[in-house]
Amino acid sequence: VTNLNDSGKGSLRWAVEQEGCRMVLFNVAGTINLKSALVIANDSISIIGQSAPGQGICLKGAPVKILASEVCLRYLHVRPGMSANGERVDAICDGDFGQHNIILDHLSVSFSTGHGIAIRRAQDVSVQYCIVSHPLENAGPLAIPEDGEPAGILAGGFMTTFYKNLIANCANAMMFPNEEGQNRWVHVMRNMFYNWRDHAMYGGGRQGEITLEDNYLIPGPATKNMQVLDVAEDGTGRYYVSWNTMKGRENLARENSKLVNDAVGMPYIPTEYDEAERAKMHPVQRPQAGDFGTTCTTLAAFHYKPVWSGKIAEAIRRDVMLSVGCSRVRDSYDRQLLESILEEKPFGSQQGLVGLVQHARVAFCCRFYIFFHHFHAVH
């Protein structure tokens, strides 16, 4: 990539639209103002943001849509902000069933009008060492997205792992989809949550199978709900919840059941579904009739690809804070965000929201740091 244009030869969009195995490197740094969604439709691509000089690459103005397999995104700032038509969009999202092998690594994602990172249908996805913060709650005139209130991360898909991410200053930090085939064998491990308001983690109905392990949660000034998990209201999700630590309630790390808003386990009865859609799913993704239970929690973790784990909350905090986001060269927004978390103080507040942001135009100081001051082009 040799320029910061939205399109044309030498632009990021031009590089993404090429075919075959490719690695995208940058000879420039700065902000790319996307005029429409950056759609990754061709398989086998790695976008290596750390190759850019200076403070790297920031994508604003439109989302990134991953509709291909074998995709790796690393060291990018993705901050779409308000969309031109007021539409709610996820900053980064996947596409359809059958997509596989996607890595999102060391990204800094903020100011989305929908979810920050949304994984719904893809298989074998790893979201790791990412910062997700400050989604815009009241970002436009259109209704709330079909899958509910925007969250920092929509953690779904099949055999997906969310590892050592920082989710901060979100009304809802992490949501699990409540749709068939979109929440099977989801593994959430060693992430750090800060200053959520309504939910730290919630959802996952219609036969979700979700493992929550070794996460560290720090309530902030906006936090109203002091539970790690609110299960799906209809009781059709199943969750393994172990060794999650809530600051101020450390004594419950061994008794995580007391940090779960549980429900009676109900069987999920598969409904009529588009057979063409179901045929795209991995056989294990396809829903089967469930069972009754006294609880939605389980005694054993669901299948996942093992990752080394310790059980020291402060070690999780230290590792995440040192490595998360575009950590090679941090911009001012990321530095201020991390400093505010270390001090446990609100950052980017709108009056009365203690760390949360509703409108991009109100959060002027954050937008100034991102869009104008710290991303001059470097050739």
TALINBEL-V463488 format. One record per helix or strand of 3 or more residues. SS is the DSSP state (@ for helix, = for strand). FROM is the first residue (numbers start at 1). LEN is the number of residues. If there is no record, write none. Layout:
# TALINBEL-V463488
ss=(SS,SS)
from=(FROM,FROM)
len=(LEN,LEN)
This chain:
# TALINBEL-V463488
ss=(@,=,=,=,=,@,=,=,=,=,=,=,=,=,=,=,=,=,=,=,=,=,=,=,=,@,@,@,@,@,@,@)
from=(12,22,29,38,45,49,57,64,71,100,108,117,123,131,153,157,166,172,183,192,199,209,216,229,238,250,256,275,283,313,332,364)
len=(6,3,5,3,4,3,4,3,4,6,3,3,6,3,3,7,3,5,7,3,5,5,3,3,5,3,4,6,3,11,12,10)
